[in-house]
Amino acid sequence: MRRLKNKPWFNYAAALCIAVVLYVVLTHIPGLRKGIRTFLGYFKPVILGCVIAYVINSLSNLYERSVFRWIKKEVPREAASIVLAFVTVLLLLTLLMLLLIPQLVDSIRLFVFNLDGYAEAVNSFLDRLGISASALGIDGVIGSSETIIDTVTDYLRNNLNAILTKSVHAGKSIVQFLIAFMLSIYLIAAKRRLRDGGKRLLRAVTSDEGYARSRRFFVKSHAILNRYIAFNLLDSLIIGAVNAVFMTALGMPYVGLVSFVVAVTNLVPTFGPIVGVGIGAFILVLVKPWYALAFLIFTVVLQGVDGYLIKPKLFGESLGVSGLWILIGVIVGGRMFGIIGILLAIPGVAILDMLYKEYLLPKLEARRLRVEIPPAE
C-alpha cells in the first residue's frame, strides 16, 4: 500500500474514485432515502423504544440524584428511580387524557350544534363581497346543516377505502407505540448490562487512547442531548403556561386543550408553532371569532419572540452554539429529513460543533505546526 501511495498517479486515482462515488450518491439520493426509510421501518418499534427509554432514563437519573439519594445501595436506588419515572409518565399521560378528551368532545359537539350558524355567517360574508357559493363550487360545503352532513356522508362513502387504510395505519401506529413503550421498560431495566457491554466492545475494537477519546465523545454527546431535551421541554412548558394565563385572563374556553396543543407543537422548532397557532385559532373560532383573532395575534407575537429570540439564545448558551448555526441547522435538517430532521437539528448542530472544536480543529492546528516546524534531524 505504501508503494502505491508513492506513485504519482495514486492521488489522482483516489480523487477520481471519490468523485465517482459522490456523483453516484448525489444522483441516487431519492432512492437511497427510500431504501433507508424502508430498512429503518422494520426497526421502528425498536428505535422508538430506544428514544422513549432515553428520555425516561433522564428522568430516572434525576430521581436517583435527588429523591432517592438517601438509599445507599446502588441497585435498589436505581430500581426505585426507574419505577417512579415510569409511574410519573403514566400519571401525566392519564391526566392529560382526562383533561383533553372531555374538552375535545365538547368542541366537536359545539361545532356540530352550530353548523347552521357557521353556514349563515359564511354565506352572509360572501353576499357582502358579491360572490355566490355556487360560483366557487362550495355551496355543498357551506349550506344548511343537513346539506353539510349530506356532503360529509357522501365524502365518507366515496372515500371509504382510503379512510379504512388511514384507520389501519393509525391502529398500527398505536400498537407500535405500545410495543415501543413496553420495550423501553426492558431497555431501562437492562441499561447497566447494556452499558457494560458497550464499554467492553469499545475496548475490544479500539486502543486505550481511542477508547478514552470515544468515551469522552459519547459522554459529551449524552450531556448535549440531555440539556436539549430538558431545555426544550422547559421552553414548551413556559409557552403553554403563558398561553393558558392569557386565555384565562380573557375568559376563553378550552384553555387546557389549546394550551396543550400550543405546548406540544412548540417542541418542533420554527415550524411547529405555526401548526399550533392554526389549530388553536380553529378551535376558538367555533366559539367566538374575536377569541380566535385575539389568540392569533397574541400567539404569533409570543411564538415569534420565542422562536427567534428566546429559543436560539437559550439553546445557544446551554449547548455552546450560536443562534445563527441553530437556525441554519433547522432549515437544512427540515429540507433533508422533514420533521425528524427539524427535531434533531439543534442537538445535531451542537454535536457537530463539539466535534469541530475539540477534535478536527486541534488536529488541523497540530498538522500545521508540524509542517511549519519540521522535526530536527
Backbone torsions as a table, in degrees:
resi	resn	phi	psi	omega
1	MET	NA	-40.0	179.0
2	ARG	-63.3	-36.5	178.5
3	ARG	-64.4	-39.9	179.0
4	LEU	-64.7	-39.2	179.8
5	LYS	-63.1	-27.5	-178.8
6	ASN	-80.7	-12.1	178.7
7	LYS	-69.5	143.0	-177.5
8	PRO	-66.9	-24.3	-177.0
9	TRP	-89.0	-6.1	-172.4
10	PHE	-64.3	-46.0	-177.6
11	ASN	-63.5	-38.5	179.0
12	TYR	-67.9	-39.3	178.8
13	ALA	-65.8	-41.5	178.5
14	ALA	-63.9	-42.8	178.9
15	ALA	-64.1	-38.7	179.0
16	LEU	-65.2	-41.4	178.5
17	CYS	-63.7	-42.7	179.0
18	ILE	-63.6	-40.6	179.6
19	ALA	-65.0	-40.1	178.9
20	VAL	-64.8	-45.8	179.0
21	VAL	-61.1	-43.8	179.5
22	LEU	-63.5	-40.3	178.8
23	TYR	-63.6	-43.9	179.6
24	VAL	-62.7	-41.6	-179.6
25	VAL	-65.1	-46.1	-177.4
26	LEU	-66.3	-34.7	-179.2
27	THR	-80.5	-10.1	-179.2
28	HIS	-121.8	26.8	-178.6
29	ILE	-60.7	-45.5	178.8
30	PRO	-59.1	-43.1	178.8
31	GLY	-66.4	-40.3	178.1
32	LEU	-64.5	-41.4	178.9
33	ARG	-63.2	-42.4	178.9
34	LYS	-64.2	-41.9	179.0
35	GLY	-64.1	-41.2	179.0
36	ILE	-65.0	-41.9	178.9
37	ARG	-64.0	-41.1	178.6
38	THR	-63.6	-43.2	-179.7
39	PHE	-65.2	-45.0	-179.5
40	LEU	-69.5	-24.0	178.8
41	GLY	-61.2	-31.4	178.2
42	TYR	-67.1	-25.7	-176.7
43	PHE	-109.0	18.0	-175.8
44	LYS	-58.1	-48.4	178.3
45	PRO	-61.0	-35.4	179.9
46	VAL	-68.0	-45.4	179.7
47	ILE	-63.7	-44.9	178.6
48	LEU	-63.1	-38.7	177.1
49	GLY	-62.8	-40.1	177.6
50	CYS	-64.1	-40.0	178.9
51	VAL	-64.9	-45.9	178.8
52	ILE	-62.0	-43.6	180.0
53	ALA	-63.0	-39.1	-179.1
54	TYR	-65.1	-43.3	-179.5
55	VAL	-67.2	-46.4	-179.0
56	ILE	-68.2	-30.8	178.0
57	ASN	-63.4	-34.2	176.7
58	SER	-63.5	-41.3	176.3
59	LEU	-65.9	-39.1	178.0
60	SER	-62.8	-41.4	178.0
61	ASN	-64.0	-36.9	177.2
62	LEU	-62.8	-45.1	177.9
63	TYR	-63.4	-37.9	-178.7
64	GLU	-65.9	-35.8	-179.2
65	ARG	-80.0	-25.0	-173.2
66	SER	-113.5	-59.8	-172.1
67	VAL	-72.1	-44.2	-172.8
68	PHE	-108.6	24.9	-179.1
69	ARG	-69.8	-15.3	178.7
70	TRP	-75.6	-15.2	176.5
71	ILE	-80.1	118.7	-173.2
72	LYS	-76.7	-38.0	-178.7
73	LYS	-76.1	134.7	-172.1
74	GLU	-69.7	-42.5	-175.9
75	VAL	-64.5	-50.2	176.4
76	PRO	-62.0	-37.0	179.2
77	ARG	-64.0	-41.7	178.9
78	GLU	-67.3	-41.9	-179.9
79	ALA	-64.2	-42.8	179.1
80	ALA	-64.5	-37.0	179.0
81	SER	-66.9	-40.5	179.3
82	ILE	-64.6	-44.7	180.0
83	VAL	-62.1	-45.6	-179.7
84	LEU	-65.0	-35.6	179.0
85	ALA	-64.3	-45.6	179.2
86	PHE	-68.2	-38.2	177.4
87	VAL	-62.9	-40.1	178.6
88	THR	-62.0	-45.9	-179.6
89	VAL	-63.9	-44.0	179.9
90	LEU	-64.5	-39.8	177.8
91	LEU	-65.2	-40.2	178.2
92	LEU	-64.8	-42.5	178.3
93	LEU	-63.4	-42.0	178.6
94	THR	-64.1	-43.5	179.4
95	LEU	-62.5	-41.1	179.0
96	LEU	-64.6	-42.2	178.8
97	MET	-63.0	-43.1	179.1
98	LEU	-64.7	-30.3	-179.9
99	LEU	-82.2	-39.4	-170.0
100	LEU	-88.2	-40.6	-174.7
101	ILE	-60.0	-47.6	177.6
102	PRO	-59.2	-40.2	179.4
103	GLN	-68.9	-35.4	178.1
104	LEU	-66.9	-43.7	177.9
105	VAL	-63.7	-40.4	179.7
106	ASP	-64.4	-39.4	179.3
107	SER	-67.1	-38.4	176.7
108	ILE	-65.6	-42.3	178.4
109	ARG	-62.3	-41.4	178.2
110	LEU	-63.9	-39.5	179.8
111	PHE	-63.7	-45.6	-179.9
112	VAL	-66.4	-39.9	-178.3
113	PHE	-65.3	-32.6	-175.4
114	ASN	-101.2	19.9	-177.8
115	LEU	-58.5	-45.2	-179.5
116	ASP	-60.9	-41.4	179.3
117	GLY	-64.0	-41.1	178.0
118	TYR	-64.6	-42.5	-179.7
119	ALA	-62.6	-44.0	179.5
120	GLU	-63.9	-40.3	-179.7
121	ALA	-64.2	-43.0	-179.6
122	VAL	-67.0	-43.4	178.6
123	ASN	-62.6	-40.3	177.8
124	SER	-64.0	-39.9	178.9
125	PHE	-65.0	-42.3	178.2
126	LEU	-66.6	-36.5	177.8
127	ASP	-63.1	-40.4	178.5
128	ARG	-64.2	-30.4	177.9
129	LEU	-83.9	-8.1	-179.1
130	GLY	76.6	27.9	-178.7
131	ILE	-119.4	135.8	177.4
132	SER	-96.3	147.3	179.7
133	ALA	-65.8	-33.1	-179.9
134	SER	-67.3	-32.6	178.2
135	ALA	-65.9	-32.5	177.6
136	LEU	-85.4	-9.3	-179.6
137	GLY	76.2	23.0	-177.6
138	ILE	-120.4	19.5	-178.6
139	ASP	-65.1	-27.9	177.7
140	GLY	-77.6	-16.4	-177.8
141	VAL	-91.9	-31.8	-175.9
142	ILE	-116.9	28.3	175.8
143	GLY	-80.0	-150.9	176.9
144	SER	-72.3	173.7	-179.1
145	SER	-62.1	-36.9	178.3
146	GLU	-64.2	-41.4	179.2
147	THR	-64.2	-41.6	180.0
148	ILE	-65.1	-43.2	179.4
149	ILE	-63.8	-40.2	177.3
150	ASP	-63.4	-41.2	178.9
151	THR	-62.7	-44.6	178.5
152	VAL	-63.4	-41.8	179.4
153	THR	-62.3	-43.2	177.9
154	ASP	-63.3	-40.1	178.7
155	TYR	-62.7	-45.2	179.2
156	LEU	-62.4	-39.4	-179.0
157	ARG	-68.0	-40.9	-177.2
158	ASN	-76.1	-21.0	-178.2
159	ASN	-118.2	33.3	-176.0
160	LEU	-63.2	-40.8	-178.7
161	ASN	-63.8	-43.5	179.2
162	ALA	-65.0	-39.2	179.5
163	ILE	-66.1	-41.3	177.5
164	LEU	-63.9	-39.6	178.3
165	THR	-63.0	-44.7	177.8
166	LYS	-63.7	-38.2	179.3
167	SER	-64.9	-40.9	178.1
168	VAL	-63.8	-42.1	178.1
169	HIS	-63.1	-41.0	177.9
170	ALA	-63.5	-42.1	177.1
171	GLY	-62.6	-41.5	177.2
172	LYS	-62.5	-39.4	179.4
173	SER	-63.5	-40.5	178.3
174	ILE	-64.6	-43.6	179.1
175	VAL	-63.9	-42.1	178.1
176	GLN	-62.3	-38.3	178.2
177	PHE	-65.4	-42.4	179.1
178	LEU	-63.9	-42.0	177.1
179	ILE	-62.7	-43.5	179.6
180	ALA	-63.1	-38.9	179.7
181	PHE	-65.4	-43.1	177.2
182	MET	-63.9	-39.9	178.5
183	LEU	-64.4	-35.9	179.4
184	SER	-62.5	-32.5	177.4
185	ILE	-62.7	-45.5	179.0
186	TYR	-66.6	-37.2	-179.7
187	LEU	-65.1	-44.4	179.9
188	ILE	-68.7	-38.8	178.1
189	ALA	-62.1	-31.3	-178.3
190	ALA	-102.0	18.0	-173.6
191	LYS	-64.9	-33.2	179.0
192	ARG	-65.3	-45.3	179.8
193	ARG	-66.4	-40.0	178.1
194	LEU	-65.3	-40.0	179.2
195	ARG	-65.0	-44.5	179.1
196	ASP	-65.3	-38.3	177.5
197	GLY	-65.6	-39.3	176.9
198	GLY	-64.3	-41.5	177.4
199	LYS	-63.1	-41.6	-179.8
200	ARG	-64.1	-42.5	178.1
201	LEU	-64.9	-41.2	-179.6
202	LEU	-64.7	-39.0	176.6
203	ARG	-65.2	-33.7	-176.6
204	ALA	-73.2	-29.8	-174.2
205	VAL	-103.1	-4.6	-179.4
206	THR	-130.3	163.8	173.9
207	SER	-78.0	175.5	179.2
208	ASP	-62.1	-41.0	178.3
209	GLU	-67.2	-41.8	178.4
210	GLY	-65.1	-37.4	178.4
211	TYR	-64.7	-44.5	179.6
212	ALA	-63.6	-41.1	179.6
213	ARG	-67.4	-43.4	179.4
214	SER	-65.2	-42.0	179.9
215	ARG	-63.7	-40.0	178.4
216	ARG	-63.5	-38.7	178.6
217	PHE	-64.5	-45.9	-179.0
218	PHE	-66.3	-37.8	178.8
219	VAL	-64.5	-43.7	-179.6
220	LYS	-69.5	-37.9	177.0
221	SER	-64.3	-39.6	177.1
222	HIS	-62.0	-42.5	179.0
223	ALA	-64.3	-40.0	178.9
224	ILE	-62.8	-46.5	180.0
225	LEU	-63.6	-40.3	178.6
226	ASN	-62.3	-45.1	179.4
227	ARG	-65.1	-39.1	179.5
228	TYR	-62.9	-47.0	180.0
229	ILE	-61.7	-46.0	-177.4
230	ALA	-63.1	-47.9	-177.4
231	PHE	-70.9	-33.4	178.2
232	ASN	-67.0	-43.6	177.0
233	LEU	-64.7	-40.6	179.0
234	LEU	-64.3	-42.6	179.4
235	ASP	-62.7	-44.2	179.3
236	SER	-65.6	-37.6	177.7
237	LEU	-63.6	-40.6	179.2
238	ILE	-65.5	-44.5	-179.8
239	ILE	-63.1	-44.3	178.4
240	GLY	-62.9	-40.3	179.8
241	ALA	-66.9	-42.9	178.4
242	VAL	-63.1	-40.3	178.1
243	ASN	-64.5	-39.4	179.1
244	ALA	-65.2	-40.1	178.3
245	VAL	-63.6	-42.8	179.7
246	PHE	-62.9	-46.6	-178.3
247	MET	-66.4	-38.2	178.6
248	THR	-65.9	-40.2	-179.7
249	ALA	-63.6	-32.8	179.8
250	LEU	-92.5	1.5	177.8
251	GLY	71.2	29.1	-179.5
252	MET	-78.5	150.7	176.3
253	PRO	-85.0	173.9	176.2
254	TYR	55.7	41.4	-178.4
255	VAL	-61.9	-46.1	-178.3
256	GLY	-64.6	-45.3	-177.5
257	LEU	-64.3	-50.3	-176.8
258	VAL	-67.7	-42.0	-179.8
259	SER	-65.6	-35.5	176.6
260	PHE	-64.9	-43.8	178.5
261	VAL	-60.9	-43.8	-180.0
262	VAL	-63.8	-42.4	-178.9
263	ALA	-66.6	-43.5	-177.7
264	VAL	-67.5	-46.2	179.7
265	THR	-67.4	-22.0	177.4
266	ASN	-69.4	-16.2	177.2
267	LEU	-66.3	-26.7	178.5
268	VAL	-88.2	115.9	-174.3
269	PRO	-63.1	143.7	169.6
270	THR	68.2	-56.6	-172.0
271	PHE	-95.6	-24.5	-179.8
272	GLY	-61.0	-44.5	179.0
273	PRO	-57.9	-30.0	178.1
274	ILE	-64.1	-42.0	177.6
275	VAL	-63.9	-42.3	179.8
276	GLY	-62.1	-40.4	178.3
277	VAL	-62.8	-44.2	-179.1
278	GLY	-63.7	-44.5	-179.8
279	ILE	-65.8	-46.0	-179.6
280	GLY	-62.5	-42.9	179.2
281	ALA	-64.4	-37.6	179.2
282	PHE	-65.6	-39.4	179.2
283	ILE	-65.1	-41.6	-176.4
284	LEU	-76.7	-29.2	-179.2
285	VAL	-67.7	-20.5	175.9
286	LEU	-68.1	-22.8	-179.2
287	VAL	-92.8	-64.0	177.8
288	LYS	-145.6	131.2	-178.6
289	PRO	-59.5	-35.2	-177.3
290	TRP	-71.4	-25.3	171.4
291	TYR	-59.6	-47.3	-179.1
292	ALA	-63.6	-39.3	-179.8
293	LEU	-65.5	-46.4	179.1
294	ALA	-63.0	-43.5	178.3
295	PHE	-62.1	-41.9	-178.3
296	LEU	-62.9	-46.9	-179.4
297	ILE	-63.7	-47.5	-178.2
298	PHE	-63.2	-44.8	-175.1
299	THR	-71.0	-35.3	176.8
300	VAL	-62.4	-42.7	178.1
301	VAL	-65.1	-46.4	-178.4
302	LEU	-62.6	-46.3	-178.6
303	GLN	-69.8	-32.0	175.9
304	GLY	-64.1	-46.1	177.7
305	VAL	-63.5	-42.2	-179.1
306	ASP	-68.7	-44.5	-174.1
307	GLY	-73.3	-31.7	-173.8
308	TYR	-111.5	-9.0	178.2
309	LEU	-124.0	-58.3	-173.3
310	ILE	-69.8	-53.0	-174.5
311	LYS	-64.5	-48.9	176.5
312	PRO	-60.9	-37.4	178.6
313	LYS	-67.8	-43.3	-179.4
314	LEU	-63.8	-51.9	-178.7
315	PHE	-70.6	-34.4	179.9
316	GLY	-63.4	-44.0	-179.3
317	GLU	-73.3	-38.1	-177.5
318	SER	-76.0	-31.0	-177.8
319	LEU	-103.1	-5.6	177.9
320	GLY	77.4	25.4	-177.9
321	VAL	-124.9	142.7	179.7
322	SER	-70.6	153.1	179.0
323	GLY	-62.4	-29.6	179.3
324	LEU	-63.9	-45.8	179.8
325	TRP	-66.5	-33.5	177.3
326	ILE	-64.5	-44.7	-179.9
327	LEU	-64.6	-41.2	177.3
328	ILE	-63.9	-41.8	179.2
329	GLY	-62.7	-39.7	178.7
330	VAL	-64.0	-43.9	-179.0
331	ILE	-65.4	-48.6	-178.3
332	VAL	-66.7	-43.1	179.1
333	GLY	-62.3	-39.2	177.9
334	GLY	-67.1	-38.6	179.5
335	ARG	-68.4	-33.5	-174.8
336	MET	-87.3	-42.9	-170.7
337	PHE	-127.7	9.9	176.3
338	GLY	72.0	-142.3	-176.3
339	ILE	-61.6	-41.3	179.8
340	ILE	-61.3	-41.4	178.4
341	GLY	-63.9	-36.7	177.2
342	ILE	-66.2	-43.6	-178.3
343	LEU	-64.8	-36.7	-176.2
344	LEU	-94.3	0.7	-175.0
345	ALA	-64.2	-46.5	-175.0
346	ILE	-65.2	-53.2	177.2
347	PRO	-65.5	-31.2	177.6
348	GLY	-63.7	-44.3	177.5
349	VAL	-63.3	-39.8	179.8
350	ALA	-64.2	-41.1	179.4
351	ILE	-68.5	-41.5	177.1
352	LEU	-63.2	-39.0	178.0
353	ASP	-64.5	-39.8	177.3
354	MET	-65.6	-41.4	177.3
355	LEU	-61.8	-41.7	-179.2
356	TYR	-65.7	-47.8	-174.1
357	LYS	-73.5	-35.3	-171.5
358	GLU	-103.3	-13.4	-177.7
359	TYR	-124.2	-56.7	-174.9
360	LEU	-71.8	-49.4	-177.2
361	LEU	-61.3	-45.8	176.4
362	PRO	-59.5	-36.9	178.5
363	LYS	-66.0	-41.3	178.8
364	LEU	-64.8	-40.4	178.5
365	GLU	-66.9	-40.4	178.0
366	ALA	-65.2	-38.7	178.4
367	ARG	-64.8	-39.3	179.0
368	ARG	-65.2	-39.3	178.5
369	LEU	-64.2	-38.7	179.3
370	ARG	-66.3	-33.3	178.9
371	VAL	-73.1	-43.1	-177.0
372	GLU	-73.3	-33.2	-178.8
373	ILE	-121.0	85.8	-179.5
374	PRO	-65.1	149.7	179.5
375	PRO	-63.9	144.1	-179.5
376	ALA	-70.5	139.0	-179.6
377	GLU	-84.5	NA	NA
